[in-house]
Amino acid sequence: MRCFACDEEVVVRAAERVGFRDTCPRCGADLHVCRNCAHHDPAAHNQCREPSAEWVAERERANRCEWFAPGARAGAGAARSAGSARAALDSLFKKR
């Protein structure tokens, strides 16, 4: 999985779980957070694709959700790429 905060790859072996207190070795951000979860989806109800999961108010802070599964999506790098893509589109369609 990748840390949502710094995009560092964090190796999680198949038999291991991400602990409630685990942190990123690079930036120290919590790892057991919604933004790192495979079920996290801002467009879904409760922002989670797991229907049994309870609401979590702070998606970037450690929580005790039992449904957590390490996600494979890119973290901060994807946000930076989206931002640079948006800037390129804005400059392309800039009004004169």
VEXVEXNU-651347 format. One record per residue (C-alpha): residue in one letter; z, y, x. Coordinates in Angstrom, 2 decimals, decimal comma, always signed. Each point is the difference from the previous one (the first is absolute). Example, Ala and Ser with C-alpha at 12.3 -4.5 7.8 and 13.67 -1.06 7.14 Angstrom:
residues 2
SITE type      pz      py      px
SITE    A   +7,80   -4,50  +12,30
SITE    S   -0,66   +3,44   +1,37
end
This chain:
residues 96
SITE type      pz      py      px
SITE    M   +0,00   +0,00   +0,00
SITE    R   -0,26   +3,63   +1,02
SITE    C   +2,75   +2,60   -0,12
SITE    F   -0,78   +2,55   -2,72
SITE    A   +1,37   +2,83   +2,15
SITE    C   -1,71   -0,49   +3,38
SITE    D   -2,60   -2,74   -0,62
SITE    E   +1,59   -2,24   +2,65
SITE    E   -0,79   -3,68   -0,49
SITE    V   +3,20   -1,95   -0,64
SITE    V   -0,29   -3,77   +0,37
SITE    V   +1,70   -1,98   -2,77
SITE    R   -0,28   -3,74   +0,42
SITE    A   -0,65   -2,20   -3,05
SITE    A   +3,54   -1,42   -0,13
SITE    E   +1,68   +3,38   +0,56
SITE    R   +0,93   +2,69   -2,48
SITE    V   +0,25   +3,73   +0,53
SITE    G   +3,71   +0,77   -0,19
SITE    F   +1,52   +2,81   -2,06
SITE    R   +1,07   +1,78   +3,19
SITE    D   -3,04   -0,72   +2,20
SITE    T   -1,65   +3,02   +1,60
SITE    C   -3,28   +0,70   +1,75
SITE    P   +0,32   -0,54   +3,76
SITE    R   -2,21   +3,03   +0,64
SITE    C   +1,22   +2,74   -2,34
SITE    G   +3,24   -1,38   -1,48
SITE    A   -1,17   +0,24   -3,64
SITE    D   +1,39   -2,52   -2,48
SITE    L   -2,32   -2,99   -0,47
SITE    H   +1,34   -1,48   -3,28
SITE    V   -1,50   +2,83   -2,07
SITE    C   -2,44   +0,14   -2,88
SITE    R   -2,69   +1,68   +2,10
SITE    N   -0,08   -3,09   +2,29
SITE    C   -0,08   -2,50   -2,88
SITE    A   -3,03   -1,99   -1,12
SITE    H   +0,94   +0,74   -3,63
SITE    H   +0,10   +3,80   +0,41
SITE    D   -2,71   +1,71   -2,04
SITE    P   +0,41   +3,67   -0,97
SITE    A   -2,40   -0,50   -2,92
SITE    A   +1,97   -2,89   -1,53
SITE    H   +2,91   +0,17   -2,45
SITE    N   +3,19   +0,65   +1,99
SITE    Q   -2,37   +0,47   +2,98
SITE    C   +0,31   -3,76   +0,52
SITE    R   -2,28   -2,92   -0,90
SITE    E   +3,02   -2,30   -0,37
SITE    P   +0,93   +0,24   -3,71
SITE    S   +3,58   -1,20   +0,53
SITE    A   +0,85   +2,57   +2,67
SITE    E   +2,43   +2,78   -0,85
SITE    W   -0,82   +3,68   +0,50
SITE    V   +0,62   +1,31   +3,51
SITE    A   +0,24   +3,79   +0,21
SITE    E   -0,48   +0,46   +3,75
SITE    R   -3,00   -2,02   +1,17
SITE    E   +0,43   +0,85   +3,68
SITE    R   +3,67   -0,98   +0,34
SITE    A   +1,53   -3,45   +0,42
SITE    N   +0,70   -1,81   -3,26
SITE    R   +1,25   -3,39   -1,15
SITE    C   -2,99   -1,10   -2,06
SITE    E   -0,17   -3,79   +0,04
SITE    W   -3,74   +0,07   -0,72
SITE    F   -0,87   +1,65   +3,33
SITE    A   -2,90   -1,61   +1,86
SITE    P   -1,45   +1,52   +3,19
SITE    G   -3,25   +1,77   -0,79
SITE    A   -3,15   -0,13   +2,07
SITE    R   -1,18   +3,50   -0,92
SITE    A   -0,19   +2,67   +2,65
SITE    G   +2,79   +2,55   +0,02
SITE    A   -0,22   +3,53   +1,39
SITE    G   -3,38   -0,62   +1,62
SITE    A   -1,60   -0,46   -3,40
SITE    A   +1,51   +3,26   -1,24
SITE    R   -1,35   +1,83   +3,05
SITE    S   -3,45   -1,56   -0,50
SITE    A   -0,02   +1,04   -3,66
SITE    G   +0,97   +3,54   +0,99
SITE    S   -2,75   +0,26   +2,61
SITE    A   -2,54   -1,44   -2,44
SITE    R   +1,04   +2,58   -2,59
SITE    A   -0,37   +2,80   +2,55
SITE    A   -3,49   -1,23   +0,90
SITE    L   -1,01   -0,03   -3,67
SITE    D   +1,44   +3,47   -0,56
SITE    S   -1,97   +1,39   +2,93
SITE    L   -3,16   -1,75   -1,18
SITE    F   +0,19   +1,51   -3,49
SITE    K   +1,43   +3,35   +1,05
SITE    K   -1,19   +2,88   -2,15
SITE    R   -1,83   +2,77   +1,84
end
